[in-house]
Amino acid sequence: MKAPTHPLQVRDYRLIWLARFINTIATTAMVVVIGAQTYQLARGNYAMSEAEASFMIGVLGLVQFIPFMLLTPLAGVLADRMDRRYLAAAACLADLAIAAFLALANAEGFLTLPLLFVMAAAYGAARVFIGPAISAITPNVVPAELLPKAIAISSVAWQSAAVLGPAIGGFLLARDKALPYEFSAVMLGLGVALLLAIRHRAPPAAAKEPPLKLMADGAKYVWRERFLLGCVTLDLFAVLLGGATAMLPAFAYDVLPRGSFGLSPEEMLGIMRAAPALGAVLVALWLGFRPIARNVGVKMLWAVAVYGLATLIFGLSTSFMLSLGMLALLGAADAISVFIRNSLVQLNTPDDKRGRVSSISGLAISASNELGEMQSGLAAALLGPVGAVALGGAGAIVVTAIWAGLFPELKRAKTFAPQYRQKEVDP
C-alpha cells in the first residue's frame, strides 16, 4: 500500500478530525451559553452589580477547574492503558447527558446559579478525559513526518468549530433558552458515533506498575525535561493572566454600546466569542498548507507577546468593531503558539508517555482558561471588567519576557525535530 503523503489520506485521522470538529461545535456552544446565563441570572434574578456578576463568572471557571485538576492524572493513565476511542466516547456521552439536563432545566424553568455551577463542574469532569485520549490517538495513526501537518489540520477542526459553536449558541439563546443545549446534545451524539467508528488500535502497553506511580512518572518527566516544562508553563501563566474571553458577557451586556449593528447582547456575545476562533482558524488554514518549520521557539514567544498586546487593547476598547478585531488578533496569535507548542510536546515525548504528558498539558491549558476566569473575576470585582482585562493583557506580555529568560531552551528551538529530548527519567 502506498504510504500517505497527507494526514487526510488516513481514514482514522479523518474520523478523528470530524469527531473533534463536531464535539467542539457542541461544547463551545454550550460553554458560551452557560457563561451568558450565569451573568444574566446574577444580574437579574439575584440583583447583583456588574462587578459581582463578573465575579460569578470567575466562580464558574473555578468550579470547572477543580474536577479537571483532580482527575487529570487519572485521565492520563487511562489514556495510556485503555482503548482511547472508548474513553473519549464515554466522556462525550457524559457531556451529552449534561446538555440534555440543562435543556430540560431551561424548558421547565428551574435553572438557578447553583445548578449551573454543578453542571459546569460535571462538564469539567467529563472534558478532562477527551483531550488526552484524542491527542494520544493521533500520533499512532499518522506517520511521524506528517504529525506537524496533522496537528495544524486538527487545529483547523477545533478553531473553525470554535467559530461556529459560540455564534450558533448566542443566536439560539436569543430565540429560546433551551435550544442551544438541545443542539449540543444532538451534535455530541454524532461525535460519539464517529469516535466508535475509528478502527481499533491498541494503545502502547504501559508498564505494569501502580497507577499512582505512573501518574508521578509522567509529572516527573515533564518537570525534568526543561524544554517541555517551558512549553507547558508559558501558556499556563500567559493565558492565566490574559484571558479576555471570561469577561465577554460583561462587555456584551454592560461595557460596549448596546445594540451595535442592531444586534442583541446575546448575539454580540456569540459573535465576540467566535472572533478569536475566526482569527485562529485563518491561521490554522495557513499552517495546514505552510506549517512553521524554522525558528519555532522564537516565533512561539512572539506569538504569546502579541496575544497579550491584543488583550490589552481589547480591554481598553469602546468600539465593537475594534474589539472584534483585537479578539480575532489574539486568537490568531494564540493559534500560532498552540500549534508550535503542541508539535514540540508531541514530538519530544516518548509514545508510552504521550497520554500522561498530554493530560498534564491539558491541565495547564485548563488552568490557564478556567483559573484565568477566576483570576479575571477576582480582578473584575476590584477593578471592573475593563481594568481586569487590560491588566491581564499587560501581565501576559511581562510573563513572555520572563519566560524567554528563564527557559533559553525555547529560544534555541530551531525546528520541531526531537533534538531536545533528554534521557528518559528513571522510574
N, C-alpha and C positions, 0 to 999 in steps of 0.2 A: 504494500500500500504506500502511495506517495506521501511523504511527510508534509504536514500542513505548513503553509507559509504565512498564514494569518490566523489569529485566535478564533475568529468567527467560522473558520472551516472545521472546527472541532465541535461535534454535536453537543457534548455535555457542557461545553463552555457557553454555547448559545442558550441552553436551558438555564444555566446559572445566571446569565446576563438578563434574560427575560424575567426570571423569578425575582432578581434584585430590583428590576425596574418596577414591576407590579407591586411588590412589597413596599417599596419606598413611596410610591404614589399613595398607597393606603395609609401608611404610618405618618407621613408628613401632613396629609390632610387632617388626620386625627389630632396630631400634636398642635397644629395652629388653632384648631377649634377648642381644644382643651385650654390653651392659654387665653384665648379670647373670652371663653366662658368664665374662667377664673376671674379675670379682670372685670367683666360685666357683673357677675354676682357680687363681687366685693364692693363695687361702686353702687350697684342698685339695691340688691336685697339686704346687704349688710351696711349700707350707708357709709362706706369708708372713703377717706380722702384719696386724692391722686397718689400721694406718696405711700399711704397704707395699702392701696390696691396694688401698687408696683411691688411692694414688699411681699404680697401674697404670691405674685409670680415667682419671686425668689424662693419662697417656701415650696412652690410646685416643683422647681428644679431640684431642691434638696430631697424631697420625698421620692423622686425618680432615681436620684443618685445612690441613696443608701442601699437599696436592694442590689443595684448594679455593682456597687463596691463589694458587698458581702458575697455575691455569687460569682464574680469574675474568676477567681482561682478555680472554682469547680467547673465553670464553663470551659476553661482552657484544658483541663484534664479530660473532660468528657469529649472535647473535640479531637483529642489525641488518641482516645481509646474506643470511641463509638463510631457507628456509621454516621458520618457528618450530615448526610442529606436528611436522615430521620430526625436528628437533633434539631436542625433548622426548621423542618416541617412542624415538629411539635411546638416550637416556640411561636411559629406563625399561627398555629391553631389557638394558642393562648391569647394572642393579640386579637384574633377573630372574635373570641368569646368576650373580650373587653369591649370591643367596638359594638357588638350586639347588645350588651348590657347598657352601655351609655346611650344607644339609640332608644332603648326602652325607657330609660330614665328621663330622657328629654320628651319622648312622646307622651308619657304618663304624668309628667310634671313633678317628679320627686328628686330632681337634681339639686344638690347642695354643695357647698365648698368642701366639707369633709368627705363626701362621696367622690368628688373629683380627685381629691388628694389620694384616696385609697386606690382608685382606678389608675391614677398616674403611677403609683408605686408598683402596682401589678404589671403595668406596661413596662416599667423599668426592669422588673424581674424577668419578664419574657424576652425582652430585647437583648439581654446580656448573652444569650445563647446563640443568637442568629449570626452576629458578626464573626466570631471565631470559627464557627462551623463553615460558613460560606467562604471566608477568606482562606481557610486551610484547604478547601477543596480545589481551588483554582490552580495552585502550583502542581497538583497531582494530575490535572487533565490537560494542562498547557505546557509545551516544551519550554525549558528554561530560557532559551533565547527569545521566545515570544512573550515572556512574562511581563516585561515593562509595557509592551503594547497592550497586553490583556488588561493590565491594571488601569491604563489610560482609558480603554474602551469601557471597562466596568465603571469608571468614574462618569462616563457619558450616561450610562444607565442610571446611576444614582442621581446625578445632578439634573438631568433632563426630567426625571420623575419628581425631583425636589422643586422644579419649576411648576410642574402641573399640579402636584398634590396640594400645596398651600393655596394656590389660586382657586382650584376646584373647591377646597374646603371652605374658603372665605365666601365664594359665590353661593354655595349650597347653604351655608349658615345664614346668609342674608335672606334666604327664602323659607327655610324650615330647619329648626334646631336639630332634628333627628336625622335629616338627610345625609350630612357628611359621614356620620357613623355607619349608616346603612351602606353607603357607597364603599367605605373602607372594609366592611365585613365581606362584601362580595369580592373585592379585589384580593383580599387576603386568602379567600378560598381558592381563587385561581392560582395564587402563588404557591400554595401547598401542593396543588396538583402538579405544577411544573417541577418542584423540588423532588417529588416522588418519582417523576419520570426520568430523572438522571440515572444513568446506568451505574450499578453498584461498583464502587471502588473502595476496597478496604483501606482504612487509614493506616499509616505506619504503626507497627506494634510498639507501644510504649513499654518501657521497662516494667517488669512485674514487681513494682515497688508500691508502698502505701501511697494513696492519693495525696496526702499532706506533704510527703517528701517530693512527689512530682511537682506539686504547686510551688514548693520552696525552691526547687532546682530551676524552674522557669524564671522565677523572680531573681534568683542569684545570677542567672545567665545574663539577663538584661542589665543588672546592676554592675557586673564586672566588665561587660562589653561597653566601654565608654562611648563608642560610636553610636550604638543602639540607644543607650541611655540619653545621649544628647538629642537624637532624633525625636524620641518619645516625649521627653520633658519640655522641649522647645514649644511644641504645640500645646502641651498641657498648660503652661504658665502664660503664654501669649494669648490664647483664646479665653483662658480663665479671666483675664483682665479685660480683654477687648470684645467680649460678647455683646453685640448690639441687638441681636435678634430677640433676646429675652424681653427687652423693653418695648418691642414694637406695638403691643396692644396700647400702651400708654401714649405712644406717638400717634397712633391711628385715631384714638378716641379723644385725646386731650392736648397734644403738643402741636401737631401740624394742623393747618387750616381745614376745618370740616367741609366736606362736600367738594374737595378738589376734583376737578374734571367731572363733577356730577356723581361721584362715587359715594356710596355709603361707607361708614367707618369699617364695617366688616369686609367690604370689597377692597378698601385701601389696605387693610391689614393683610388680606390674601395676596395682593399684588406685591406689597413690601416683603412679605415672607418669601415670595417667589423670586424677587430680584437678585439676591445673592446666588441662588441656584442658576439663574439665567446667565449671569456672568461666568459662573463656574462651568456650565455646560458648553459655552462657546470656547472656553479654554480647553476643556476636555476633548471636544471635537478636533481642535487643532492638534492637541497632543496625540490623539489617536492616529493622525497621519504623519505628524512630525514630532515624535517624542523627544523630550530633552535628553541629551546624551553626554554633554560636556559641561564641566564646571558645575555639577549638580548641587554641591553643598552651598556654594556662594549664592546660587540662584534661589535656593530654599530660604536662606536667611533674608535676602532682599524681598522675597515674596511676603514673608511674615511682617517685615517692616512696613510694606505698602498696605497690608491688611490693617495694621494699627493706625496708619495715617488716614485711610478711608473711614475707619470707625470714628476717629476724632472729628473729621469734617461732617460726617452724618449727624453726630450728636449735636453740633452747633447749627445745623441747617434749619431754616424755617420754610424752605421751598420743597414741595412734594417731588418735583422733578429732580432737583439736586439730590435729595435724599435717596431717590431711586437710583440715580447714577452712582452714588457712593456705595450703596448696598451691592450693586452689580460689580463695582470695582473690588470691594472687599471679598466678594465671592470668587472672582477671577483669581485674585492673589492667593486666596486660601486653596483653590483648586491646584495651583502650581505647587504650593507647599505640600499638600496632601499627596499628590502624585509622586513627588520626589521621595517623600518620607516613606510611603507605602512600598515603593520599589526597593529602596535601600533596606528597609526592615525585612521584607520577604527574601531578598537575595542574600542577606547577611545572616540568616537564621537557618540552622540545620532543620531538615524536614521533620525529624521526630520531635522538635520543639516548636514547630510553627503554630500549633493550636494554642499552646500556652503563651508564647510571645505575642500572638495576635490578640489574645484575650487581655494581656497587660496593656498593649497598645490601645485596645478598645476601652479599657478602663480609663486610660489617660484622656482619650477623646471624650468619654462621658463625663469625667471630672471637669474637663475644660468647659463642656457645654452646660451640664446641669449645675455643677458648683459655680460656674460662671453666672448662671441665672441667679443663684443665691447671693453671690457677691454683688451682682448688679442690683438685686432687690434691696440688700442692705444699704448699698451706696445711694440708691434712689430714695430710701427712707430718710436719709440725711441731706442729700444734695438735690433731690428731684431727679427724674429720668434723664434730663438733658445733661446735668452735671455728671451723673453716674456714667453715661456712655462716653462723654468726651474724656473724662479722666481715665477710663479704661483703655481707650484708644491710645492715649499718651503712654500709659503703662506698658502696652504691648510693644511699642517702639523701644522703650527702655529695656525690656526683657530681651529683645532680639540683640541689642548691643551687648548686654551682659553675657548671653549665651555664646556669642561669637568669640568672646574672650575666654569663657570657662571651658568650651569644647572646641579647641582648634582643629580637632579631627573633622569637624563638619566642614570647615573652610577648605580642608585638604582633599575632600572627596571630589575627585575629578570626573569619575564615571560611576555607573551602577555596579561594576564588577565587584564581587565579594572579596576584595583585597584587604578589607579592614577587619576581617574576622580573626579574632584571637583564638587560641586553643580553647576547646570546649572545657567548661569548668568541671572539676571532678565532683562526683556525687558526694 
